[in-house]
């Protein structure tokens, strides 16, 4: 079953169960997917849908930090719930050990030795890790590995 079909089925289940908050989050996700499909005139595959989910998760995390900074804990709580709903559609992430092994392999492939080579190394890693790991965390691991 494709990810888009699964999201649609979950939305229908949320409608039947009258779960308004969950339904709202799923509708936002489907709207973002549809918007990208219309903009690019393509049918999104599972990898592209995961990219949309990642983008929405990043937006929600930013919102949570801003809401907490403004002492709006009610809004932060709503965003956390959306994060929980959206996270269900991300594939299982790689462990730190697996990411480190891929970083070491990419260093061997590219010959990266200094922090100046970080861009080249990240370009090598991004296609392998997109959707499977938080790229901000990967960046931190790469910096530590290159001695930055």
C-alpha positions in Angstrom: 0.0 0.0 0.0 1.4 3.4 -0.9 1.9 6.0 1.7 -0.7 8.3 0.1 -3.3 5.6 0.2 -2.4 4.9 3.9 -2.8 8.6 4.7 -6.2 8.7 3.0 -7.4 5.6 4.8 -6.2 7.1 8.2 -8.1 10.3 7.3 -11.3 8.4 6.7 -10.8 6.5 10.0 -10.3 9.8 11.8 -13.5 11.1 10.3 -15.5 8.0 11.4 -14.0 8.2 14.9 -14.7 12.0 15.0 -11.1 12.8 16.0 -11.1 16.4 15.0 -7.5 17.3 15.8 -6.1 14.2 14.0 -8.4 14.8 11.0 -7.1 18.4 10.8 -3.5 17.3 10.8 -4.1 14.7 8.2 -6.0 17.1 6.0 -3.1 19.6 6.2 -0.7 16.8 5.2 -2.9 15.8 2.2 -3.2 19.4 1.2 0.6 19.9 1.2 1.0 16.7 -0.9 -1.6 17.8 -3.3 -0.1 21.3 -3.6 3.3 19.8 -4.5 1.7 17.5 -7.0 -0.1 20.4 -8.7 2.9 22.7 -8.6 5.2 20.1 -10.1 2.6 18.4 -12.3 3.6 14.9 -11.1 2.3 12.1 -8.9 4.4 12.0 -5.8 6.0 8.7 -4.9 6.6 7.5 -1.3 10.0 9.1 -1.1 8.7 12.5 -2.2 5.8 12.2 0.3 8.3 11.5 3.1 10.1 14.7 2.1 6.8 16.6 2.4 6.3 15.1 5.9 9.9 16.0 6.8 9.3 19.6 5.8 6.1 19.8 7.8 7.7 18.2 10.8 10.5 20.8 10.7 7.9 23.6 10.5 6.0 22.2 13.5 9.2 21.9 15.5 10.1 25.5 14.8 6.6 26.6 15.8 6.8 24.7 19.1 10.0 26.5 20.0 8.5 29.9 19.1 5.3 29.2 20.9 7.1 28.1 24.0 9.3 31.2 23.8 6.1 33.3 23.8 4.6 31.4 26.7 1.8 30.0 24.5 1.9 26.5 25.8 -1.6 25.7 24.5 -0.5 26.3 20.9 2.8 24.4 21.4 0.7 21.5 22.7 -1.4 21.5 19.5 1.8 21.6 17.4 3.3 18.7 19.4 0.1 16.6 18.6 0.6 17.3 14.9 4.2 16.3 15.2 3.0 13.0 16.7 0.5 12.4 13.9 3.0 13.3 11.1 5.8 11.2 12.6 3.7 8.1 12.0 4.4 8.5 8.3 8.1 8.6 8.5 10.1 5.5 7.9 12.1 4.1 10.7 15.3 6.1 11.1 18.8 4.9 11.0 20.8 4.5 14.3 23.7 6.7 15.1 26.1 3.8 14.4 24.6 3.2 11.0 24.9 6.9 10.1 28.5 7.0 11.4 29.3 4.0 9.2 27.8 5.7 6.1 29.8 8.9 7.0 33.0 6.8 7.2 32.3 5.2 3.8 31.6 8.6 2.3 34.8 10.0 3.7 36.7 7.1 2.1 34.9 7.7 -1.2 35.4 11.4 -1.4 38.7 11.7 0.4 37.4 14.4 2.7 39.9 15.3 5.4 39.1 18.8 6.6 36.1 20.9 7.5 36.5 22.6 4.1 35.4 19.3 2.5 32.1 19.2 4.4 30.0 20.4 1.4 31.4 17.6 -0.8 30.8 15.1 1.9 27.2 16.2 2.6 26.4 16.1 -1.1 27.5 12.5 -1.1 25.5 11.6 2.0 22.2 13.4 1.3 20.9 11.0 -1.3 21.7 8.0 0.9 20.2 9.5 4.1 17.3 11.6 2.9 14.2 10.6 4.8 16.1 8.1 6.9 17.9 10.5 9.2 17.7 14.1 10.4 20.1 15.9 8.2 20.9 18.5 11.0 22.1 15.6 13.2 24.1 14.1 10.3 25.7 17.5 9.8 26.7 17.6 13.5 28.2 14.1 13.2 30.1 15.1 10.0 31.5 18.2 11.7 32.7 16.2 14.7 34.2 13.5 12.4 36.1 16.2 10.3 37.3 17.9 13.5 35.4 21.1 13.1 
